[in-house]
Amino acid sequence: MSDQGTDEGYARGLKNRQISMMAIGGAIGTGLFLGAGAAIETSGPALIASYAVAGVVIFLIMRALGELLMYRPVSRSFVDYAEEFVGRFAGFATGWVYWLMWVVTAMAEITAAGIYVQYWFPDIPQWVTAAVVLGLLFLANLISVKVFGEFEFWFSMIKVVTIVGAIVLGLAVIVFGIGPAGEHATFAHLVSDGGFLPHGAGSALLALQSVMFAYLGVELIGLTAGEAENPRVVLPKAINSVMVRIGVFYVGALVVLLSLVPWTEFHDGESPFVRAFDAVGIHGAAGIIQFVVLTAALSSCNSGIYSTGRMLRTLAVHRSAPAAFGKLSKRQVPAASITASAIVMAAGILINAVVPEKAFAYITSVATVGVLWTWGVIVVCQLVYRRRSDRGELPASEFRMPGAPWTGYLALAFLALVVVLLGFGEDTRVALYVTPIVAVVIGVGYLLSNRPSRVKQRA
């Protein structure tokens, strides 16, 4: 199939190695490194099952996206597919929801960066670190997509090497009794202190909100299609690696961490990796892990600036945002869109200054609703596309989602369950309060963008 029109004016500056590493490390962020501490405290070892089950659903969603990408690989994929297979309003809403999702996610990441820096410099306020991080990554994204890709490659490399090293070291401590933690480290911790389900199955279900936030970013591969050197080769490989990296980096890491230290010693606001390696007693290990989780926050914020800039430009191209945001700079990056997005992200600095103790929980719950919508739209688009391709109306994709349509229905049911579960948590419930407001604003924006004068302009 032809790739005509897939670059949309962007430079194909993302190398295969960069996209491959982004696929491996892109979803490893603060949801695992920071958010897992609270989830372990409330769910215990059952959190491992939550990550495993959610991981299977994420793989199905990514295969749905992969089928669409091989049908037509475009950087504005979510908007284009939603508009083509569901309708113009779906494209409008998906674009703005995805943009908002990454804006608030970037707020969460600069929040996490502020928390991590306090490990070394407790007197520096969270909001100061947040401002510095946002400013530096904003400038990096303005230079070129190659700079973004190189930053992301090394951020991801650091995370991947560290987690693999942590798993290997942890297994050595557990199996061979190395170090001060070796005497007490055991896989039996997974079923002691109340068993695998110390607070019941309900706690594992309630943990799904933080689990799904941890997986946020896997779909970012879809936005790289227009800037990848060889999308039809690298994207299927990246998508098929999802199950492996979930099994190793999430399930495997949690099994090791919860075997090194009893789950009762992990707490909200403390990285479980730092806590585990404090217990191991290796000199400087906790500081190293703290540095790595800081790079994870920087990586996700970097991705947020990249994706919001591309999505806002997409909305402008579709005449769903001011035309000024549709322009590319001489370096072939959407500078105006990146700048506008970063300005909105700066609101996260204010949140850190006003309610620093609640900032992460509030922001992640709102971001989770956004990503649930995006993932749901991807699956719906795949279901419609498959139905039309099976009827011969569209060419069949060379990378088909296994088990469709039933696997698609299963994924949608799971996403709906997570939305319902958001209402059971005091901190996560705020997302359900905000969602109707966002829906009204998007609805009004859609009506305004489709006024007779605007429609006439598009025609």
PAKEGU-878107 format. One record per residue (C-alpha): residue number from 1; z, y, x. Coordinates in pm, whole numbers, plus 50000, padded with zeros to 5 digits. Layout:
PAKEGU-878107
<node NUM,<Z,Y,X>>
...
end
This chain:
PAKEGU-878107
<node 1,<50000,50000,50000>>
<node 2,<49922,50347,50123>>
<node 3,<50196,50573,50245>>
<node 4,<49999,50880,50153>>
<node 5,<50217,51169,50057>>
<node 6,<50534,51013,50174>>
<node 7,<50624,51258,50447>>
<node 8,<50631,51571,50223>>
<node 9,<50589,51799,50523>>
<node 10,<50874,51651,50726>>
<node 11,<50833,51539,51085>>
<node 12,<50862,51164,51133>>
<node 13,<51129,51220,51394>>
<node 14,<51373,50939,51312>>
<node 15,<51322,50649,51551>>
<node 16,<51364,50286,51446>>
<node 17,<51674,50245,51665>>
<node 18,<51834,50547,51496>>
<node 19,<51770,50420,51144>>
<node 20,<51883,50069,51235>>
<node 21,<52209,50201,51377>>
<node 22,<52256,50432,51079>>
<node 23,<52216,50129,50853>>
<node 24,<52482,49940,51046>>
<node 25,<52732,50221,51087>>
<node 26,<52637,50462,50809>>
<node 27,<52877,50323,50551>>
<node 28,<53166,50287,50795>>
<node 29,<53364,50602,50731>>
<node 30,<53690,50750,50619>>
<node 31,<53702,50528,50309>>
<node 32,<53779,50237,50541>>
<node 33,<53955,50418,50824>>
<node 34,<54176,50648,50614>>
<node 35,<54151,50553,50246>>
<node 36,<54230,50186,50313>>
<node 37,<54587,50275,50403>>
<node 38,<54671,50377,50046>>
<node 39,<54473,50086,49902>>
<node 40,<54661,49831,50117>>
<node 41,<54994,49982,50011>>
<node 42,<54912,49941,49641>>
<node 43,<54707,49617,49650>>
<node 44,<54821,49420,49953>>
<node 45,<54591,49148,50092>>
<node 46,<54405,49141,49758>>
<node 47,<54213,49442,49889>>
<node 48,<54007,49196,50096>>
<node 49,<53876,49038,49774>>
<node 50,<53802,49384,49630>>
<node 51,<53586,49470,49932>>
<node 52,<53408,49134,49921>>
<node 53,<53321,49143,49549>>
<node 54,<53217,49510,49561>>
<node 55,<53012,49432,49872>>
<node 56,<52802,49176,49684>>
<node 57,<52727,49437,49416>>
<node 58,<52637,49694,49683>>
<node 59,<52391,49447,49834>>
<node 60,<52223,49402,49495>>
<node 61,<52196,49780,49453>>
<node 62,<52042,49814,49798>>
<node 63,<51790,49540,49724>>
<node 64,<51699,49727,49404>>
<node 65,<51644,50040,49614>>
<node 66,<51448,49839,49870>>
<node 67,<51208,49713,49604>>
<node 68,<51141,50071,49494>>
<node 69,<51104,50197,49852>>
<node 70,<50842,49935,49934>>
<node 71,<50656,50031,49616>>
<node 72,<50651,50396,49729>>
<node 73,<50859,50516,50029>>
<node 74,<50949,50883,49978>>
<node 75,<51235,51097,50112>>
<node 76,<51306,51229,49765>>
<node 77,<51326,50870,49639>>
<node 78,<51611,50896,49388>>
<node 79,<51464,51196,49209>>
<node 80,<51106,51067,49213>>
<node 81,<51200,50721,49086>>
<node 82,<51432,50858,48816>>
<node 83,<51164,51098,48693>>
<node 84,<50889,50834,48699>>
<node 85,<51078,50546,48539>>
<node 86,<51341,50714,48316>>
<node 87,<51232,51073,48249>>
<node 88,<51236,51429,48377>>
<node 89,<51598,51491,48277>>
<node 90,<51708,51179,48465>>
<node 91,<51534,51308,48777>>
<node 92,<51688,51653,48738>>
<node 93,<52038,51515,48678>>
<node 94,<52018,51257,48957>>
<node 95,<51906,51512,49212>>
<node 96,<52184,51756,49131>>
<node 97,<52452,51486,49099>>
<node 98,<52354,51338,49435>>
<node 99,<52357,51681,49594>>
<node 100,<52702,51753,49447>>
<node 101,<52826,51409,49551>>
<node 102,<52744,51468,49916>>
<node 103,<52881,51821,49905>>
<node 104,<53221,51694,49790>>
<node 105,<53197,51395,50026>>
<node 106,<53150,51633,50316>>
<node 107,<53460,51815,50190>>
<node 108,<53647,51482,50206>>
<node 109,<53524,51417,50558>>
<node 110,<53625,51755,50695>>
<node 111,<53961,51696,50522>>
<node 112,<53992,51366,50708>>
<node 113,<53893,51533,51035>>
<node 114,<54176,51783,50985>>
<node 115,<54423,51498,50932>>
<node 116,<54302,51309,51239>>
<node 117,<54319,51610,51473>>
<node 118,<54683,51660,51371>>
<node 119,<54756,51330,51548>>
<node 120,<54716,51516,51878>>
<node 121,<54775,51874,51762>>
<node 122,<55019,51869,51469>>
<node 123,<55048,52247,51463>>
<node 124,<54678,52304,51386>>
<node 125,<54631,52349,51008>>
<node 126,<54386,52110,50838>>
<node 127,<54166,52394,50720>>
<node 128,<54107,52526,51074>>
<node 129,<53968,52191,51193>>
<node 130,<53765,52163,50872>>
<node 131,<53600,52500,50939>>
<node 132,<53515,52417,51301>>
<node 133,<53368,52075,51215>>
<node 134,<53154,52213,50935>>
<node 135,<53023,52495,51153>>
<node 136,<52923,52275,51447>>
<node 137,<52747,52008,51240>>
<node 138,<52570,52274,51033>>
<node 139,<52419,52418,51351>>
<node 140,<52317,52072,51477>>
<node 141,<52130,51998,51153>>
<node 142,<51940,52324,51174>>
<node 143,<51784,52235,51510>>
<node 144,<51573,51930,51413>>
<node 145,<51588,51590,51248>>
<node 146,<51581,51436,51597>>
<node 147,<51914,51602,51676>>
<node 148,<52061,51473,51348>>
<node 149,<51930,51123,51426>>
<node 150,<52070,51125,51779>>
<node 151,<52411,51248,51661>>
<node 152,<52416,50978,51395>>
<node 153,<52306,50709,51640>>
<node 154,<52595,50774,51877>>
<node 155,<52852,50832,51600>>
<node 156,<52753,50495,51452>>
<node 157,<52747,50325,51792>>
<node 158,<53105,50436,51860>>
<node 159,<53224,50304,51522>>
<node 160,<53043,49972,51550>>
<node 161,<53150,49897,51909>>
<node 162,<53510,49990,51832>>
<node 163,<53539,49781,51516>>
<node 164,<53382,49478,51685>>
<node 165,<53617,49528,51981>>
<node 166,<53915,49568,51747>>
<node 167,<53827,49244,51566>>
<node 168,<53786,49051,51893>>
<node 169,<54109,49193,52036>>
<node 170,<54295,49131,51712>>
<node 171,<54179,48771,51697>>
<node 172,<54292,48720,52058>>
<node 173,<54638,48855,51970>>
<node 174,<54660,48632,51660>>
<node 175,<54522,48311,51813>>
<node 176,<54663,48333,52167>>
<node 177,<54978,48538,52104>>
<node 178,<54880,48814,52348>>
<node 179,<55100,49124,52375>>
<node 180,<55417,49228,52189>>
<node 181,<55254,49175,51848>>
<node 182,<55140,48824,51938>>
<node 183,<55476,48668,51859>>
<node 184,<55459,48781,51495>>
<node 185,<55082,48810,51429>>
<node 186,<54959,48532,51203>>
<node 187,<54707,48467,50930>>
<node 188,<55007,48369,50718>>
<node 189,<55067,48744,50662>>
<node 190,<54778,48727,50416>>
<node 191,<54983,48518,50173>>
<node 192,<55340,48620,50263>>
<node 193,<55543,48914,50129>>
<node 194,<55457,48841,49768>>
<node 195,<55141,48637,49821>>
<node 196,<54774,48732,49828>>
<node 197,<54817,48921,49499>>
<node 198,<55161,49080,49545>>
<node 199,<55107,49330,49261>>
<node 200,<54881,49113,49048>>
<node 201,<54506,49110,48990>>
<node 202,<54528,49451,48825>>
<node 203,<54608,49618,49155>>
<node 204,<54294,49469,49312>>
<node 205,<54089,49609,49025>>
<node 206,<54246,49953,49057>>
<node 207,<54162,49954,49428>>
<node 208,<53791,49945,49344>>
<node 209,<53775,50325,49326>>
<node 210,<53865,50365,49692>>
<node 211,<53657,50059,49783>>
<node 212,<53343,50201,49622>>
<node 213,<53400,50534,49797>>
<node 214,<53418,50346,50127>>
<node 215,<53067,50211,50062>>
<node 216,<52929,50555,49980>>
<node 217,<52639,50633,50209>>
<node 218,<52462,50296,50212>>
<node 219,<52191,50448,49992>>
<node 220,<52124,50723,50248>>
<node 221,<51862,50493,50403>>
<node 222,<51644,50580,50104>>
<node 223,<51634,50947,50204>>
<node 224,<51510,50866,50555>>
<node 225,<51184,50710,50428>>
<node 226,<50981,51029,50471>>
<node 227,<51110,51092,50825>>
<node 228,<51108,50736,50961>>
<node 229,<50847,50634,51217>>
<node 230,<50771,50302,51047>>
<node 231,<50950,50282,50707>>
<node 232,<50785,49962,50585>>
<node 233,<50915,49765,50883>>
<node 234,<51257,49915,50950>>
<node 235,<51385,49973,50593>>
<node 236,<51377,49608,50471>>
<node 237,<51555,49497,50789>>
<node 238,<51818,49768,50745>>
<node 239,<51876,49674,50380>>
<node 240,<51902,49302,50450>>
<node 241,<52172,49373,50709>>
<node 242,<52405,49509,50438>>
<node 243,<52580,49178,50364>>
<node 244,<52638,49104,50733>>
<node 245,<52791,49442,50808>>
<node 246,<53010,49430,50496>>
<node 247,<53131,49084,50595>>
<node 248,<53208,49187,50953>>
<node 249,<53312,49551,50936>>
<node 250,<53504,49552,50608>>
<node 251,<53618,49202,50515>>
<node 252,<53651,49082,50876>>
<node 253,<53832,49394,50993>>
<node 254,<54080,49384,50702>>
<node 255,<54156,49015,50758>>
<node 256,<54241,49087,51121>>
<node 257,<54444,49403,51050>>
<node 258,<54650,49239,50775>>
<node 259,<54714,48940,51002>>
<node 260,<54834,49156,51292>>
<node 261,<55085,49347,51078>>
<node 262,<55237,49258,50737>>
<node 263,<55067,49456,50458>>
<node 264,<55400,49617,50366>>
<node 265,<55386,49825,50687>>
<node 266,<55066,50011,50589>>
<node 267,<55104,50339,50403>>
<node 268,<54908,50616,50237>>
<node 269,<54791,50892,50473>>
<node 270,<54805,50667,50781>>
<node 271,<54502,50494,50927>>
<node 272,<54555,50115,50911>>
<node 273,<54372,50082,51244>>
<node 274,<54613,50316,51418>>
<node 275,<54913,50137,51264>>
<node 276,<54787,49794,51372>>
<node 277,<54719,49893,51732>>
<node 278,<55047,50075,51761>>
<node 279,<55199,49737,51684>>
<node 280,<54982,49562,51945>>
<node 281,<55139,49788,52206>>
<node 282,<54831,49844,52420>>
<node 283,<54868,50175,52603>>
<node 284,<54639,50441,52458>>
<node 285,<54486,50210,52194>>
<node 286,<54616,50414,51901>>
<node 287,<54472,50733,52050>>
<node 288,<54137,50564,52103>>
<node 289,<54126,50440,51744>>
<node 290,<54223,50788,51627>>
<node 291,<53926,50929,51819>>
<node 292,<53695,50673,51662>>
<node 293,<53807,50747,51308>>
<node 294,<53752,51115,51385>>
<node 295,<53392,51035,51484>>
<node 296,<53359,50842,51156>>
<node 297,<53452,51156,50966>>
<node 298,<53209,51363,51173>>
<node 299,<52935,51105,51111>>
<node 300,<52978,51113,50736>>
<node 301,<52990,51493,50729>>
<node 302,<52675,51498,50941>>
<node 303,<52507,51270,50687>>
<node 304,<52629,51490,50405>>
<node 305,<52468,51802,50553>>
<node 306,<52144,51609,50616>>
<node 307,<52123,51459,50266>>
<node 308,<52220,51771,50072>>
<node 309,<51959,51974,50257>>
<node 310,<51685,51720,50176>>
<node 311,<51794,51676,49815>>
<node 312,<51815,52049,49744>>
<node 313,<51467,52089,49891>>
<node 314,<51346,51805,49667>>
<node 315,<51489,51981,49362>>
<node 316,<51308,52299,49462>>
<node 317,<50978,52108,49506>>
<node 318,<51029,51971,49154>>
<node 319,<51100,52328,49034>>
<node 320,<51455,52227,48944>>
<node 321,<51605,52469,49199>>
<node 322,<51499,52813,49334>>
<node 323,<51165,52796,49514>>
<node 324,<51315,52945,49832>>
<node 325,<51495,52615,49894>>
<node 326,<51163,52428,49909>>
<node 327,<51052,52584,50237>>
<node 328,<51068,52415,50577>>
<node 329,<51149,52599,50897>>
<node 330,<50924,52598,51204>>
<node 331,<51124,52296,51321>>
<node 332,<51030,52114,50996>>
<node 333,<51384,52108,50857>>
<node 334,<51489,52254,50518>>
<node 335,<51695,52533,50677>>
<node 336,<51753,52733,50357>>
<node 337,<51871,52425,50168>>
<node 338,<52099,52317,50454>>
<node 339,<52251,52665,50473>>
<node 340,<52315,52687,50097>>
<node 341,<52473,52340,50093>>
<node 342,<52700,52420,50387>>
<node 343,<52819,52737,50215>>
<node 344,<52924,52535,49910>>
<node 345,<53088,52274,50135>>
<node 346,<53304,52555,50271>>
<node 347,<53497,52532,49944>>
<node 348,<53652,52222,50097>>
<node 349,<53818,52447,50353>>
<node 350,<53987,52632,50066>>
<node 351,<54102,52305,49907>>
<node 352,<54255,52204,50240>>
<node 353,<54438,52535,50259>>
<node 354,<54572,52520,49900>>
<node 355,<54650,52150,49836>>
<node 356,<54620,51966,50171>>
<node 357,<54833,51671,50058>>
<node 358,<54609,51597,49756>>
<node 359,<54272,51707,49897>>
<node 360,<54145,51364,50003>>
<node 361,<54238,51183,49678>>
<node 362,<54093,51453,49452>>
<node 363,<53768,51489,49642>>
<node 364,<53699,51117,49687>>
<node 365,<53748,51043,49316>>
<node 366,<53495,51310,49219>>
<node 367,<53250,51184,49484>>
<node 368,<53288,50828,49352>>
<node 369,<53167,50929,49004>>
<node 370,<52860,51088,49164>>
<node 371,<52770,50783,49367>>
<node 372,<52828,50549,49070>>
<node 373,<52573,50752,48873>>
<node 374,<52325,50744,49161>>
<node 375,<52360,50371,49215>>
<node 376,<52329,50311,48841>>
<node 377,<52008,50513,48822>>
<node 378,<51863,50318,49116>>
<node 379,<51924,49989,48932>>
<node 380,<51784,50120,48602>>
<node 381,<51472,50244,48782>>
<node 382,<51424,49903,48945>>
<node 383,<51459,49727,48609>>
<node 384,<51193,49951,48450>>
<node 385,<50966,49925,48755>>
<node 386,<50991,49544,48764>>
<node 387,<50911,49523,48392>>
<node 388,<50601,49740,48440>>
<node 389,<50487,49562,48756>>
<node 390,<50527,49222,48589>>
<node 391,<50297,49348,48311>>
<node 392,<50040,49446,48575>>
<node 393,<50074,49819,48509>>
<node 394,<50195,49889,48864>>
<node 395,<50145,49707,49197>>
<node 396,<50421,49460,49279>>
<node 397,<50660,49548,49561>>
<node 398,<50655,49326,49869>>
<node 399,<51039,49337,49884>>
<node 400,<51166,49216,49546>>
<node 401,<51525,49221,49424>>
<node 402,<51654,48861,49395>>
<node 403,<51765,48737,49052>>
<node 404,<51629,49037,48861>>
<node 405,<51679,49141,48586>>
<node 406,<52014,48959,48552>>
<node 407,<52148,49077,48886>>
<node 408,<52064,49433,48780>>
<node 409,<52260,49397,48458>>
<node 410,<52553,49254,48655>>
<node 411,<52550,49552,48892>>
<node 412,<52542,49800,48601>>
<node 413,<52834,49626,48429>>
<node 414,<53037,49640,48751>>
<node 415,<52967,50013,48797>>
<node 416,<53075,50077,48436>>
<node 417,<53400,49887,48503>>
<node 418,<53477,50111,48802>>
<node 419,<53426,50423,48588>>
<node 420,<53678,50289,48335>>
<node 421,<53926,50205,48612>>
<node 422,<53919,50565,48735>>
<node 423,<54115,50659,48424>>
<node 424,<54414,50444,48526>>
<node 425,<54505,50635,48843>>
<node 426,<54684,50969,48837>>
<node 427,<54483,51110,49128>>
<node 428,<54150,50947,49035>>
<node 429,<54173,51058,48671>>
<node 430,<54082,51411,48779>>
<node 431,<53724,51287,48830>>
<node 432,<53697,51204,48460>>
<node 433,<53818,51554,48374>>
<node 434,<53558,51711,48601>>
<node 435,<53266,51488,48493>>
<node 436,<53214,51640,48143>>
<node 437,<53215,51989,48296>>
<node 438,<52952,51886,48551>>
<node 439,<52749,51721,48273>>
<node 440,<52749,52040,48066>>
<node 441,<52650,52254,48366>>
<node 442,<52363,52015,48452>>
<node 443,<52252,52007,48087>>
<node 444,<52244,52387,48066>>
<node 445,<52063,52404,48400>>
<node 446,<51801,52160,48275>>
<node 447,<51742,52362,47958>>
<node 448,<51706,52683,48160>>
<node 449,<51466,52520,48407>>
<node 450,<51252,52400,48116>>
<node 451,<51221,52730,47932>>
<node 452,<50866,52792,47803>>
<node 453,<50793,53037,48088>>
<node 454,<50901,52785,48354>>
<node 455,<50708,52503,48188>>
<node 456,<50398,52726,48178>>
<node 457,<50441,52797,48552>>
<node 458,<50455,52426,48632>>
<node 459,<50143,52365,48427>>
end
